[in-house]
Amino acid sequence: MVKPDAPVPLAPPTEKTASGETALKRPSLPHFYSAQRNIPPLPFNPMPGLPLFDLGGNKFLYDDTAVDYFSLFAESFSSSESEGGMSAMSSMAPCNPCSTNGGGGGGGSFYSGPPAYSYASTSLWVKITSTNATNFLLDVNNTVPGTVYGVGLKSSVNADPFNTWTLAQVFSATSTNKQFDGTASQAARFFNAVNLDAYTGPSISIVSPMAGATVSNDIPLQIRVTDILPLTGVKVFVGAVQVAVLQSNQNGIVTVPTARFPNGSHQIWVLASNEGVPVDTDGDSVLDDYSPFQSAANVTVNFTNEVAMQNYSPLWSKSGSLTLQYKTTSTQDYTFEVFKTNGVLLHTASGQSVNGSISRTWNFTDLSNGAVNERSYVFSLTHSPPSGGSAAAAPPRKLLITNFVDNGVSVGKYVVSYGTWPSSYLNNLLADMNANVSSTINWAAYFNEDIIGSNREDYNAVRADFTSDPFPIRRATQTNDLTALTNALKNQFTGSWLFDGHSSGSGMIPGDDDYLDVRLTTKQLATLLGNGYGFIGGVYQLTYGTRLFSTMLTGCSAAGVFSEFPDATGTPPGVDQATDGQIKKSAFVGFSTISYTGATKMNWIIRIHFEWLDGEDYDTEITTAVWRANLAYPSVQGWGPTVFGFGFLGYNANESR
Amino acid sequence: MKRKIILGALIGAVIVGVYLLWQKPAVRPTAPASPEVSASAKPLPTEESRSGRTKNRLDDTLAGAQDAEFTSKVFPKFREFVATLNRLGVSPFEREVSASECSKIRIIHTPNGIICPFVIGDGWTADYMRSGTFEGITHFGQRGPDNPFRAISRADMDTLKRLSEQAVPISQEESWKIANRVSDALQIEQAFFEKPQMHEEAMFEYRLGLQTIRYRAKGSDPLNQMNYTRSFTLKATSPTTAVLVRYSNLEAR
């Protein structure tokens, strides 16, 4: 008698003989793939020798990649023949419990593939049945007619959240079971089924720390993410402040610097995004867009540190000086230091905490009192209990942070700042341009508040002519700011954007212009652009700050697949730079499929500059300029030239050009 | 009102005079308001520009209005294009345009043909293209200070104000009637495109009486502007009539 919830080994596939007797089918050679089952929590582990993975939703998976089924089968088959067809399962270590808890598996049994269990579950589960050495049947069980399901596969299982399932099949169930023929391959060993109608996005679980835990200093945060679609990003926040970005191959572990936040209860948030599914946006049955999914999970823990920052921000605006404040739970000696990111010491000060507080102000000067103007600095506070006591001196601890400083002055209600340039002409030009842009944004928001997004009311009031006073943008809110900016800059009538894609600090405009780079993945950029853009891979770099609106078209391979820092293309010969006010137009142009540096691309870019930037004679549109360049250099067409958007800045400041 | 009529008559006389003397095209929907953009404000192409070919720094060929290739290959196609617009009643030109009114003729050499942008009079520009599979006009539009797209892009309030004061409003319903005839005549195969989009060209409160129709290749990315391979803009001349003031064909290869 088999209990309803007890594991029941599946009967081996059988076929009828001519006499009608049930004969054992010659066993298959299932040495390619692993079974994945919908296994409810068990009172025991049926295969203790194999790694077990929790897929979420009461699904578990055994990783049997290390099991040599071929050899085991050969051994068991040999054994079954010599022992008159008795079960050979007992000879297989991973399945030892199977024989003791099995039973009910039908007549004589022998090993016919990966261990197979059924638990009479009413929920969705997958069964794999070998049919021969290279083929198998994949049954998706307990499907509900009319519901859409997906079958995912992956080649390996591990703790890396980025090793997501690949959606291999999507089907609308017509019965309670759907069967697929499969060809086993090393590349697709593991299978899973998902109810896509009930799918809401990545499934996130925070493994550690546990809720309510008390933690200090840098702590590992371990997370699990299960998804049927490729992940595009996993971010970690303390409260609203982003503290880490999980990369692939980190096995879901990132470090959270608790000492950057005041002691007390904090929520650690994990936000995961995937690339989404293709959708039809205009009802013509053509999938023309992507709709990404996002999920979040959080855990509340208590931060407790001897010394903790009170005013941590990833970005501080430069306003003559900045002050870093710390709280201490006991008296501490400290040394406060500021470094360039290359390690050069700029400032040092020592002292002792007063009434549980340390406050240090730095005025952006180096050890010689010379002004410094870096885009980011490293701030270090080394602290230890006062010496001289009877107890052994505790080793000093160091609280180290690297923060960006916004050197710019913001202009307009929602407009990113730009730096101060040595050219008054240029500064005036940029000021005028930003005033126009901010007016456009404010005007757009007047008609549609959604353009700006929520929680933007703290910005300055808009005047009757839609101008507004400057307001500094902050790193902590840059995503919202950029989203608002992007939406607003998308001219409501022309649909154009102002964007600038650059690649490196030594890119288009010479000099120390102190901007803040925001490196965005393609999907993030797509999000900013208000669309799940269908690029594959690659990282964009969007220059945020000085250059966002300040320069012109670049043919940077920002859309390239392989290049994280796309090569700078520089400025074509004959196109003057900012120092003489040649800022004219801006476009975001990239390649969707490849990153390439070479004469062809450069010529392509030069022609676009010529056609568009210098195209006064013909008032050439950017799309026409790119089209002409594509025809003149056909090899570029294979790279998928992409024009995201464009806008005129100053229109040919030098009309003689 | 009487003053306006007199002023209109004077402008009309000037235009007729210019036409008789120089045979330059006039623009039907809106006569240029500022002297610097009137048909007579700039000289005809000089003899120098009509002389032999030269090269620019991109190795394009620069030619004059009398260039044999231009007069025999390029301009006839433009004349055909304008004739098509005339047949539809949407030509912005009130009379026939001659090759001698063209300037800034540039021949871009492509691997299998040429692209030839050129300027017509002072206020218009066009691109001719010849390849192994296509020959014809791929772009047509306004240029110069009266170009509404330039005004929008620059947020040029003075120009926007001036253009909007001259603008005639037209409903999208009426615009679609005209647009459908234009798309048929220009052989825009609807089956290859997503449902076409129409939007009004305007900025702030300045409405310019312009409706742009864009065709995006079926299934293509809506974000990539290069996927809107066919588009044109209509400028209303009355609540039920319009002329074509911009056309773009990025499909041609």
Contacts between the chains, C-beta under 8 A, distances in Angstrom:
chain1	res1	chain2	res2	distance
A	281	B	222	7.5
A	282	B	194	6.0
A	282	B	195	5.7
A	284	B	194	6.4
A	284	B	195	6.4
A	284	B	218	7.9
A	286	B	194	7.2
A	286	B	218	5.9
A	286	B	219	4.6
A	287	B	219	7.1
A	288	B	194	6.8
A	288	B	219	5.6
A	288	B	220	7.1
A	288	B	221	7.4
A	288	B	222	6.4
A	289	B	222	6.7
A	436	B	155	4.7
A	439	B	155	7.7
A	440	B	155	7.1
A	443	B	204	6.1
A	491	B	152	7.6
A	491	B	203	7.7
A	493	B	152	7.3
A	493	B	199	6.1
A	493	B	200	6.2
A	493	B	201	5.9
A	493	B	202	5.0
A	493	B	203	6.5
A	494	B	149	7.7
A	494	B	152	5.9
A	494	B	153	7.5
A	494	B	201	7.0
A	495	B	199	7.3
A	496	B	153	7.5
A	526	B	223	7.7
A	529	B	223	6.1
A	531	B	222	6.9
A	531	B	223	5.1
A	533	B	221	7.1
A	533	B	223	5.7
A	534	B	221	5.9
A	574	B	57	6.8
A	592	B	224	7.6
A	606	B	58	7.1
A	607	B	58	6.2
A	610	B	57	7.9
A	610	B	58	5.6
A	617	B	104	4.8
A	617	B	117	7.9
A	617	B	119	6.3
A	617	B	125	7.6
A	617	B	143	7.4
A	618	B	104	7.2
A	618	B	117	5.1
A	618	B	119	6.6
A	618	B	125	4.4
A	618	B	143	5.9
A	619	B	125	6.4
A	619	B	141	6.8
A	619	B	142	6.9
A	619	B	143	3.9
A	619	B	144	7.0
A	619	B	147	5.1
A	619	B	149	7.3
A	619	B	150	5.9
A	620	B	117	7.5
A	621	B	139	8.0
A	621	B	141	7.8
A	621	B	149	7.4
A	621	B	248	7.1
A	622	B	225	7.3
A	623	B	225	5.2
A	623	B	226	6.0
A	623	B	228	7.3
A	623	B	248	7.0
A	623	B	250	6.2
A	624	B	127	6.9
A	624	B	139	5.4
A	624	B	248	6.4
A	624	B	250	7.5
A	626	B	226	6.2
A	627	B	138	7.8
A	627	B	226	7.3
A	627	B	250	4.8
A	628	B	108	6.2
A	628	B	115	5.6
A	628	B	117	7.9
A	628	B	127	7.7
A	631	B	108	7.8
A	631	B	110	4.6
A	631	B	115	6.2
A	631	B	129	7.7
A	631	B	131	7.6
A	631	B	253	7.1
A	632	B	108	5.8
A	632	B	109	7.6
A	632	B	110	5.4
A	632	B	115	7.6
A	634	B	110	7.7
A	634	B	111	5.9
A	641	B	226	6.4
A	642	B	221	7.9
A	642	B	223	7.9
A	642	B	224	4.7
A	642	B	226	6.7
A	643	B	224	6.3
A	643	B	225	4.1
A	643	B	226	5.3
A	644	B	223	6.2
A	644	B	224	7.2
A	644	B	225	7.2
A	645	B	225	6.9
A	646	B	225	7.4
A	647	B	153	6.2
A	648	B	150	7.3
A	648	B	153	3.6
A	648	B	154	5.3
A	651	B	150	6.6
A	651	B	153	7.3
A	651	B	154	5.0
